[in-house]
Amino acid sequence: MGISGLIPFLFILEFLAPPALLAPLQPICDPRVMDKYILEAQQADQDIGTVCASSCTLPETVQVPDTKVNFLEWKRMTRTRQASEVWGGLALLLTALSQTQERPPASPPSLQEQLARMSSTLLSVKEILRSVNAEAEARQPDAAPAAPPAAPARTVEKLLSVYLNFLRGKANLYITEACRSYAR
């Protein structure tokens, strides 16, 4: 195949190659992804009242991240400190969910399904955070103390509330700002 046969071959190959192979991978920065997770968490938070008519007390207290956000303080934090708080909070939530799933409260199967969805969503958020380098930034020497601020949770309602606040608070703030810096 001489040079005259190579050019049409390369031209055809360009159209047949999947687009992902032609472009470098980019972090997941579509805000609709986090919006979807937040909306699902809000719906679950509203539905938990009917699922846990009396109370869904956990067999043991679990530690969850403190989700309060002081926006002025957050803006003054370094990116590494923010990453550390988000990454540490994510780890606490994943551990709390794992403990809850291992020893679930006496509750209807719909609660077990909700806990599984929450775990799945947090694993997806973990991948988004990895794609915007949160894990690497959280491991920087100036990131933050080893343990993020935590609080105890004794009920599924509290766990779900912290989950929702984490998604729409620190996680969303961090991802949004990371994506803006990629766009610059």
C-alpha positions as CSV (number, residue, x, y, z in Angstrom):
1,M,0.0,0.0,0.0
2,G,1.9,3.0,-1.2
3,I,1.5,6.6,0.0
4,S,-1.6,7.0,-2.2
5,G,-3.3,4.1,-0.4
6,L,-2.3,5.3,3.1
7,I,-4.0,8.7,2.9
8,P,-7.5,7.3,2.3
9,F,-6.9,4.7,4.9
10,L,-6.0,7.3,7.6
11,F,-8.9,9.4,6.5
12,I,-11.3,6.5,7.0
13,L,-9.7,5.5,10.3
14,E,-10.3,9.0,11.6
15,F,-14.0,8.6,11.2
16,L,-14.2,5.1,12.5
17,A,-12.2,5.6,15.7
18,P,-14.3,6.2,18.8
19,P,-14.2,9.9,19.9
20,A,-12.8,8.9,23.3
21,L,-9.7,7.7,21.7
22,L,-9.1,10.9,19.9
23,A,-9.6,13.3,22.8
24,P,-7.8,13.2,26.2
25,L,-9.9,12.2,29.2
26,Q,-11.4,15.2,31.0
27,P,-12.7,15.3,34.6
28,I,-16.5,14.9,35.1
29,C,-17.6,18.5,35.4
30,D,-21.2,18.4,34.2
31,P,-23.1,20.0,37.1
32,R,-26.1,18.0,36.2
33,V,-24.4,14.9,37.6
34,M,-24.1,16.3,41.1
35,D,-27.5,18.0,40.8
36,K,-29.0,14.5,40.1
37,Y,-27.3,13.0,43.2
38,I,-28.5,15.9,45.3
39,L,-32.1,15.7,44.0
40,E,-32.1,11.9,44.7
41,A,-30.8,12.5,48.3
42,Q,-33.5,15.2,48.8
43,Q,-36.2,12.8,47.7
44,A,-34.9,10.1,50.0
45,D,-34.7,12.6,52.9
46,Q,-38.4,13.4,52.3
47,D,-39.4,9.7,51.9
48,I,-37.5,8.6,55.1
49,G,-40.4,9.8,57.3
50,T,-42.8,7.2,55.9
51,V,-40.2,4.4,55.9
52,C,-39.2,5.1,59.5
53,A,-42.6,5.9,60.9
54,S,-41.5,5.6,64.4
55,S,-37.7,5.8,64.3
56,C,-34.9,3.9,62.5
57,T,-32.5,3.7,65.4
58,L,-29.1,2.3,64.4
59,P,-27.8,-0.7,66.4
60,E,-24.7,1.3,67.1
61,T,-23.6,4.9,66.8
62,V,-21.7,5.7,63.7
63,Q,-19.4,8.7,63.0
64,V,-20.4,11.0,60.2
65,P,-18.7,14.2,59.0
66,D,-19.6,17.6,60.3
67,T,-21.3,19.1,57.3
68,K,-21.5,22.7,58.5
69,V,-19.9,25.1,56.0
70,N,-18.8,28.6,56.9
71,F,-18.5,30.0,53.4
72,L,-16.1,32.8,54.3
73,E,-13.8,30.3,56.0
74,W,-14.2,27.8,53.2
75,K,-13.1,30.4,50.6
76,R,-10.0,31.2,52.7
77,M,-9.0,27.6,53.0
78,T,-6.3,26.3,50.7
79,R,-7.4,23.8,48.0
80,T,-5.5,21.1,49.8
81,R,-7.3,21.8,53.0
82,Q,-10.7,21.8,51.2
83,A,-9.7,18.5,49.5
84,S,-8.8,17.0,52.8
85,E,-12.1,17.9,54.4
86,V,-14.1,16.6,51.5
87,W,-12.0,13.4,51.1
88,G,-12.1,12.7,54.8
89,G,-15.8,13.4,55.0
90,L,-16.4,11.0,52.2
91,A,-14.4,8.3,53.9
92,L,-16.4,8.8,57.1
93,L,-19.7,8.6,55.3
94,L,-18.7,5.4,53.4
95,T,-17.6,3.8,56.7
96,A,-20.8,4.8,58.4
97,L,-22.9,3.4,55.5
98,S,-20.9,0.2,55.5
99,Q,-21.4,-0.3,59.3
100,T,-25.1,0.4,58.9
101,Q,-25.5,-2.1,56.1
102,E,-23.6,-4.7,58.0
103,R,-25.9,-4.3,61.0
104,P,-29.0,-2.7,59.7
105,P,-31.8,-1.5,61.9
106,A,-35.0,-3.5,61.9
107,S,-36.7,-1.8,58.9
108,P,-38.5,-2.4,55.7
109,P,-36.6,-3.6,52.6
110,S,-37.0,-0.2,51.0
111,L,-34.6,1.2,53.6
112,Q,-32.0,-1.4,52.7
113,E,-32.4,-0.4,49.0
114,Q,-32.0,3.2,50.0
115,L,-28.8,2.5,51.9
116,A,-27.4,0.6,48.9
117,R,-28.2,3.6,46.6
118,M,-26.5,5.9,49.0
119,S,-23.4,3.8,48.9
120,S,-23.4,3.6,45.2
121,T,-23.8,7.3,44.9
122,L,-20.9,8.0,47.3
123,L,-18.7,5.6,45.2
124,S,-19.6,7.6,42.1
125,V,-18.9,10.9,43.9
126,K,-15.6,9.4,45.0
127,E,-14.7,8.8,41.3
128,I,-15.7,12.4,40.5
129,L,-13.5,13.6,43.3
130,R,-10.6,11.5,42.0
131,S,-11.1,12.9,38.5
132,V,-10.6,16.4,39.8
133,N,-7.6,15.3,41.9
134,A,-9.1,15.6,45.3
135,E,-7.5,12.5,46.5
136,A,-4.0,13.7,45.5
137,E,-4.6,17.1,47.0
138,A,-5.9,15.7,50.2
139,R,-2.6,13.8,50.6
140,Q,-0.4,16.9,50.3
141,P,1.6,17.8,53.5
142,D,-0.3,21.0,54.1
143,A,-3.8,19.5,53.6
144,A,-5.2,19.3,57.1
145,P,-5.3,17.2,60.2
146,A,-5.7,13.5,59.7
147,A,-9.3,13.2,61.0
148,P,-12.0,15.5,59.6
149,P,-14.5,17.0,62.0
150,A,-17.0,14.3,63.0
151,A,-20.3,13.9,64.8
152,P,-22.2,10.9,66.0
153,A,-25.3,9.6,64.3
154,R,-27.7,7.3,66.0
155,T,-30.6,7.2,63.5
156,V,-31.0,6.5,59.8
157,E,-32.7,9.9,59.6
158,K,-29.5,11.7,60.9
159,L,-27.3,9.6,58.6
160,L,-29.4,10.5,55.6
161,S,-29.5,14.2,56.6
162,V,-25.7,14.3,56.8
163,Y,-25.4,12.5,53.5
164,L,-27.6,15.1,51.8
165,N,-25.8,18.0,53.4
166,F,-22.4,16.6,52.5
167,L,-23.5,16.3,48.8
168,R,-24.9,19.7,48.5
169,G,-22.3,21.3,50.7
170,K,-18.6,20.6,50.8
171,A,-18.6,18.0,48.0
172,N,-20.5,20.2,45.6
173,L,-18.5,23.3,46.5
174,Y,-15.2,21.5,46.0
175,I,-16.2,19.9,42.7
176,T,-17.7,23.1,41.3
177,E,-14.5,25.1,42.0
178,A,-12.2,22.3,40.7
179,C,-14.2,22.3,37.5
180,R,-14.0,26.0,37.2
181,S,-10.2,25.9,37.5
182,Y,-10.1,23.3,34.7
183,A,-12.2,25.6,32.4
184,R,-9.7,28.5,32.9
